[in-house]
């Protein structure tokens, strides 16, 4: 007796599952300028590497003879795959069914996504599109809200989010309108992405906002890319879905598969002894003149290795991934084009999060210091700048990864402490200056009366500032062994490559002492 009939039904159900919400629903998805979840997975992962989990999860109807009449697949697709030869877990909502709002099978698969990544200790990639639950619940359309909550012994849903983020890299992308629980998943990621024209991220949609506030806004006005590039909710805005795939691959290439490994090095393609002549004059002698910090960074790190995160948020601080001699590092720097590089409340939160991210995945931190201090003024006080600034400092001084700090210009006030890790290597350039207060502000406060009583107050102020500037030479600090070395800016790259050689055993020790996974 053969099982051919049952085997044929397995094949039939698999084929029905691949049809998702049907041809019409798929066509509508394409008309909106969006791919289906299966197309997204195929566009990201290595060819023929996707091994689906629960491909037959869903709901079937059979006739009186037990013959299959219809099969509706769960509307969450999940599986294991490879990206550039490295294993990952990948999944996302199928928007062609119920607009992504979970079916019972879809919900179970989505909840299993974090567990899958933790079980195999691999990165988790999520494609998000949908509004989470609905007032109808997750059963049939006629069902009402579930009358009772989860049992008292169930584990909190967000515990799995915390667990996976402490285990492996998590990358999520909003590929359409994302609200409720999917929006929480987006935020619970090491890298969050949204598409520029086709996605929105919302706590609640326009209808609820109108009811609560009497104000009608579109989804884009509430939570489009223009909003969240500045809010800090997303780290990157992609031009289209193909760009999302590119950003995901690039980001994961800097990171280990889990916290019990080191990031895989690339074969160096750049001379570690390269000395860029431009670094000799990139810092203007005029202390009030700005310069392009990103140009400085690119002149030091491996060519074409920069991956910036949260560029539109906390813009006075720069956070990015890069490589030195083929090895992954995290980079923090000040951008003098915004608030002269001073640390705002948003910038402090950005720096704190980035330091903790680097600490999680054992990435050495390189800091280019041009810090004039915390942002001042009534808006800065209302934003709680000092509290968030101290949080950033605490993240720096309690981090475990190796640090190298290069003082390229200003190092003033309490905020400067956020740019130096414990037992870090400190290099300084001839353009460096340091003190309790920036010269301009310090002179204005300390010599207020003298300046006011001078025949020409402006000339007197400039005279005092220039005198103090001459006195803030970097040589006394080097002579007092207050820094490890005062260097020719052109030699920064070879000096830092040598630093990475020395700290590599410390990284290996961090991996060896990382606690075992908690179950």
C-alpha positions in Angstrom: 0.0 0.0 0.0 1.4 3.4 -1.1 1.4 6.8 0.5 1.4 8.4 -2.9 -2.0 10.2 -2.3 -0.8 11.9 0.8 2.6 12.8 -0.8 0.7 14.4 -3.7 -1.4 16.4 -1.3 1.8 17.7 0.4 3.0 18.9 -3.0 -0.3 20.5 -3.7 -0.4 22.4 -0.4 3.2 23.6 -1.0 2.2 24.9 -4.3 -0.9 26.6 -2.9 1.2 28.2 -0.1 3.5 29.8 -2.7 0.5 31.5 -4.2 0.1 33.6 -1.0 -3.1 35.7 -1.3 -3.6 34.8 -4.9 -2.8 36.4 -8.3 -5.1 39.5 -7.8 -3.6 40.3 -4.3 -0.1 39.9 -5.6 -0.8 42.2 -8.6 -2.1 44.8 -6.2 1.1 44.5 -4.1 3.1 45.2 -7.3 0.9 48.1 -8.3 1.8 49.7 -4.9 5.4 49.6 -5.9 6.2 46.8 -3.4 7.4 43.2 -3.8 5.9 40.2 -2.1 7.6 38.7 0.9 8.8 35.7 -1.1 10.3 38.1 -3.7 12.0 40.0 -1.0 13.6 37.0 0.5 14.7 35.8 -2.9 16.2 39.3 -3.6 18.2 39.2 -0.4 19.6 35.7 0.2 22.0 33.6 -1.8 20.3 31.7 -4.7 18.5 28.5 -3.7 19.7 28.8 -0.1 16.3 29.5 1.5 15.0 26.6 3.7 11.5 27.5 4.8 10.2 26.7 8.3 6.6 25.7 8.5 5.7 25.9 4.8 2.5 24.0 5.4 1.3 26.1 8.3 -2.1 27.6 7.6 -5.7 26.7 7.4 -7.3 24.1 5.1 -10.9 23.1 4.3 -11.8 19.6 3.2 -15.0 18.0 1.9 -17.0 15.2 3.4 -14.7 12.7 1.9 -11.6 14.4 3.4 -10.5 15.8 0.1 -8.7 19.1 0.1 -11.0 21.9 -1.0 -8.8 25.0 -0.2 -5.7 25.9 1.6 -4.8 29.3 3.0 -1.2 29.6 4.1 -0.1 31.4 7.3 0.7 35.0 6.3 4.2 35.0 7.8 7.1 33.5 5.8 10.1 32.3 7.8 13.2 30.2 7.2 16.9 29.8 7.3 19.1 31.0 4.4 22.6 32.3 3.6 23.8 35.8 2.7 27.2 35.9 1.1 27.7 32.3 2.3 26.9 33.1 5.9 23.8 31.6 7.6 20.8 33.9 8.7 17.2 33.5 9.8 14.9 35.6 7.6 11.2 36.3 7.6 8.4 38.8 7.2 4.6 39.4 6.9 2.7 38.4 3.7 0.8 41.6 3.0 -1.2 39.9 0.2 -3.3 38.3 3.0 -5.2 40.4 5.5 -2.9 43.4 4.9 -0.3 41.6 7.0 -2.5 41.4 10.1 -1.6 38.0 11.5 -3.5 34.8 11.0 -3.1 32.2 13.8 -0.5 30.3 11.9 1.2 33.5 10.8 1.4 34.7 14.3 3.0 31.5 15.6 5.6 31.7 12.9 6.4 35.4 13.6 6.8 34.6 17.3 9.1 31.8 16.4 11.4 34.0 14.3 13.4 35.3 17.3 13.6 31.8 18.8 14.9 30.4 15.5 17.8 33.0 15.3 18.7 32.3 19.0 18.6 28.5 18.6 21.1 28.5 15.7 22.9 31.7 16.8 22.5 33.4 13.5 21.6 37.0 12.5 17.8 37.7 12.2 16.5 39.7 9.2 12.9 40.9 9.2 10.9 42.4 6.4 8.0 44.2 8.1 4.7 45.2 6.5 1.4 45.3 8.4 -0.5 46.6 11.4 -0.1 43.7 13.8 -3.3 42.6 15.5 -6.8 43.8 14.9 -10.0 44.2 16.9 -11.2 41.0 15.2 -8.4 39.0 16.7 -6.3 36.5 14.7 -9.0 34.0 14.0 -11.8 34.0 11.4 -13.2 37.3 10.3 -16.4 36.7 12.4 -14.5 36.2 15.6 -14.5 38.9 18.3 -11.6 40.0 20.4 -10.0 37.3 22.5 -11.8 37.4 25.9 -8.7 36.4 28.0 -5.1 37.2 28.0 -2.1 34.9 28.1 -1.7 32.6 31.1 0.2 33.9 34.0 3.1 31.4 33.4 3.7 32.6 29.8 6.9 34.4 29.0 6.6 38.1 28.1 6.6 38.6 24.4 9.3 41.2 24.4 11.7 38.9 26.3 12.4 37.1 23.0 13.3 40.5 21.5 15.8 41.2 24.2 17.2 37.7 24.0 17.9 37.8 20.3 19.4 41.2 20.4 21.9 40.0 23.0 22.6 36.9 20.9 23.0 37.9 17.2 22.7 40.9 14.8 19.1 41.9 14.1 18.2 43.8 11.0 14.6 45.0 10.2 13.1 47.0 7.4 9.8 48.7 7.0 8.7 47.8 3.5 5.2 49.4 3.7 3.0 50.8 6.4 4.1 49.4 9.7 2.2 49.9 13.0 1.7 48.4 16.4 3.7 45.2 17.1 5.6 45.2 13.7 6.7 48.8 14.5 8.0 47.5 17.9 9.9 44.8 16.0 11.5 47.5 13.8 12.6 49.5 16.8 14.0 46.3 18.5 16.8 46.0 16.0 20.5 46.8 15.7 19.8 48.3 12.2 16.4 49.6 11.2 15.6 50.7 7.6 12.6 52.1 5.8 12.0 52.8 2.1 11.8 56.4 1.1 8.5 56.4 -0.8 6.6 53.2 0.0 6.8 52.8 3.8 5.6 54.5 7.0 6.2 53.7 10.6 3.4 54.5 13.0 2.4 53.9 16.6 -1.2 54.4 15.4 -2.7 55.2 12.0 -4.5 58.4 10.8 -7.9 57.2 11.9 -6.9 56.8 15.6 -4.9 60.0 15.5 -7.9 61.9 14.1 -10.2 60.5 16.8 -7.7 61.3 19.6 -6.6 64.8 18.4 -9.2 65.9 15.9 -6.4 66.3 13.3 -6.4 64.4 10.0 -2.9 63.6 8.7 -1.7 61.2 6.0 0.4 58.2 6.8 3.4 60.0 5.4 2.8 63.1 7.4 2.6 60.9 10.6 5.4 58.5 10.0 7.0 58.8 6.6 10.7 58.7 5.8 11.1 62.5 6.2 9.8 62.1 9.8 11.8 59.1 10.9 15.1 59.9 9.3 15.2 62.8 11.9 13.4 61.0 14.8 16.0 58.4 15.2 13.5 55.5 14.8 15.3 54.3 11.7 19.0 54.2 11.0 18.9 54.3 7.2 16.4 55.3 4.5 16.6 53.2 1.4 15.8 54.5 -2.1 13.9 51.4 -3.0 13.6 47.7 -2.0 16.7 46.7 -3.9 18.6 49.3 -1.9 17.2 47.8 1.3 18.8 44.4 0.3 22.1 46.2 -0.4 22.1 47.9 3.0 21.3 44.7 4.8 24.1 42.8 3.2 26.6 45.6 3.8 25.7 46.0 7.4 25.9 42.3 8.2 29.3 42.0 6.6 30.8 44.1 9.4 29.4 41.9 12.2 29.9 38.4 13.6 27.1 35.8 13.3 26.7 36.0 17.0 28.3 37.4 20.2 30.5 34.3 20.6 32.4 35.1 17.5 34.5 37.9 16.1 33.6 39.8 13.0 35.1 38.1 9.9 38.0 40.1 8.5 38.2 40.9 4.8 41.3 40.6 2.8 42.9 44.0 3.0 42.6 45.9 -0.3 44.2 49.2 1.1 47.8 49.9 2.1 47.9 49.9 5.9 50.8 52.4 5.7 49.0 54.8 3.4 49.5 58.4 4.6 47.1 60.9 3.2 48.7 64.3 2.5 45.3 66.0 2.9 45.3 65.3 6.6 48.1 67.8 7.1 45.8 70.7 6.3 42.3 69.4 6.8 41.9 71.2 10.1 41.9 75.0 9.4 44.2 77.2 11.4 41.2 79.6 11.8 39.6 78.0 14.9 36.1 79.3 13.8 36.3 77.7 10.4 34.6 74.3 9.8 35.8 71.3 7.9 34.4 68.0 6.7 34.9 65.4 9.4 33.6 62.6 7.0 36.5 63.4 4.6 38.9 63.1 7.5 37.5 59.7 8.5 37.6 58.4 4.9 41.2 59.5 4.6 42.1 57.2 7.6 39.9 54.1 7.3 40.0 51.6 4.4 38.8 53.0 1.1 35.1 52.5 0.4 34.5 50.9 3.8 32.2 53.5 5.5 28.7 52.5 6.5 27.0 55.4 8.4 24.1 54.9 10.8 21.5 57.4 11.9 23.0 60.2 9.8 19.8 62.4 10.1 19.5 62.1 13.8 21.7 63.8 16.4 23.6 65.4 13.6 26.4 66.9 15.6 27.6 63.4 16.3 28.7 60.9 13.6 28.4 57.1 14.1 29.5 54.7 11.5 31.0 51.3 10.8 34.3 51.0 8.8 37.3 48.8 8.4 41.0 49.3 9.2 43.3 46.9 7.4 40.3 44.7 6.6 39.0 44.6 10.2 35.7 45.9 11.4 35.5 48.9 13.7 33.0 51.4 15.1 33.7 55.1 14.6 32.4 58.0 16.6 33.2 61.6 15.6 31.9 65.2 15.9 30.5 67.1 13.0 31.5 70.8 13.3 28.8 71.7 10.7 26.1 71.2 13.3 26.2 73.1 16.6 30.0 73.2 16.1 30.0 69.5 17.0 28.6 70.0 20.5 26.7 67.2 22.0 22.9 67.6 22.1 20.4 65.4 23.9 19.8 63.6 20.6 23.5 63.3 19.8 24.1 61.8 23.3 21.4 59.2 22.8 22.8 58.3 19.4 26.4 57.9 20.8 25.2 55.9 23.8 23.3 53.4 21.6 26.2 53.0 19.2 28.7 52.4 22.0 26.5 49.6 23.5 26.1 48.2 20.0 29.8 48.0 19.4 30.2 46.5 22.9 27.7 43.8 22.1 29.6 42.6 19.0 33.2 43.2 20.2 33.9 46.0 17.7 36.9 48.2 18.7 35.8 51.9 18.8 37.8 54.7 17.1 36.8 58.2 18.2 37.8 61.4 16.4 37.5 64.1 19.0 36.4 67.6 18.2 34.1 68.2 21.1 33.3 71.8 22.2 31.1 70.5 25.1 27.4 70.0 25.7 24.9 72.0 23.7 23.8 75.0 25.8 20.7 77.2 25.9 17.0 76.9 26.9 16.2 74.2 24.3 19.1 72.1 25.5 18.0 72.4 29.1 14.4 71.4 28.2 15.7 68.4 26.3 17.5 67.1 29.3 20.9 67.2 27.6 23.0 66.7 30.8 21.1 63.5 31.7 21.5 62.0 28.2 25.0 63.2 28.0 26.0 61.5 31.2 24.3 58.3 30.0 26.6 58.5 27.0 29.6 59.0 29.2 28.6 56.0 31.4 28.3 53.9 28.3 31.8 54.9 27.3 33.5 54.4 30.6 31.9 51.0 31.2 32.4 49.6 27.7 34.7 46.6 27.4 35.9 46.9 23.9 39.3 48.5 23.0 39.2 52.2 22.3 41.5 54.6 20.3 40.8 58.3 20.6 42.4 60.8 18.2 42.1 64.4 19.4 41.9 66.4 16.2 40.7 69.7 17.5 38.6 70.7 20.6 38.3 68.7 23.8 36.3 70.7 26.2 34.0 70.2 29.2 32.2 67.2 30.6 31.0 66.0 27.2 34.6 65.2 26.1 34.5 62.2 28.4 32.1 60.4 26.1 34.9 60.1 23.5 37.3 58.1 25.6 37.0 54.5 26.7 38.7 52.8 29.7 42.4 52.2 29.2 42.1 53.5 25.7 44.9 54.6 23.4 44.9 58.4 23.0 46.7 60.1 20.1 46.6 63.8 19.4 47.2 66.1 16.5 49.1 69.4 16.5 45.7 71.1 16.0 44.4 69.8 19.3 43.3 72.1 22.2 41.7 71.3 25.5 40.3 72.9 28.6 37.3 73.2 30.9 35.6 75.7 28.6 36.0 76.7 24.9 38.2 79.7 24.6 35.5 82.0 23.3 33.0 81.2 26.0 35.6 81.1 28.8 37.0 84.5 27.8 33.5 86.0 27.6 32.7 84.9 31.1 36.0 85.3 32.9 36.8 88.7 31.4 33.4 90.2 31.0 34.1 93.4 32.9 37.6 93.9 31.3 36.1 93.5 27.9 33.2 95.8 28.6 35.5 98.6 30.0 37.9 98.5 27.1 37.9 101.3 24.5 37.3 98.7 21.8 35.5 95.7 23.5 35.6 93.6 20.3 39.3 94.1 19.8 40.0 93.3 23.4 38.0 90.1 23.3 39.9 89.0 20.2 43.2 89.8 21.8 42.4 87.7 24.8 41.1 84.8 22.8 44.3 84.8 20.7 46.4 84.9 23.7 44.7 81.9 25.3 44.7 80.0 22.0 48.5 80.4 21.8 48.7 78.9 25.3 46.7 75.8 24.5 49.5 74.0 22.7 49.3 70.2 22.6 53.0 69.8 23.4 52.7 70.3 27.2 50.1 67.5 27.3 52.4 65.2 25.4 55.4 66.2 27.6 53.4 65.3 30.7 52.4 61.9 29.2 48.8 63.0 29.1 48.5 61.3 25.8 50.2 58.3 24.3 51.6 60.2 21.4 51.5 63.5 19.5 51.6 62.5 15.8 51.8 63.8 12.3 48.2 63.7 11.1 49.3 61.9 8.0 50.5 58.9 10.0 47.2 58.4 11.7 46.2 55.4 9.6 49.4 53.3 10.1 49.3 54.2 13.8 45.7 52.9 14.1 46.4 49.8 12.1 49.2 49.0 14.5 46.8 49.7 17.5 44.4 47.1 16.0 47.2 44.5 15.9 47.9 45.0 19.6 44.2 44.9 20.7 43.2 41.8 18.7 44.0 39.5 21.7 41.8 41.6 23.9 38.9 41.1 21.4 39.5 37.4 21.5 39.4 37.5 25.3 36.1 39.3 25.2 34.6 36.6 23.1 35.9 33.9 25.3 34.4 35.5 28.4 31.0 36.3 26.9 28.3 34.5 29.0 26.6 31.4 27.6 23.1 32.0 26.1 20.3 32.1 28.6 17.3 29.9 28.1 
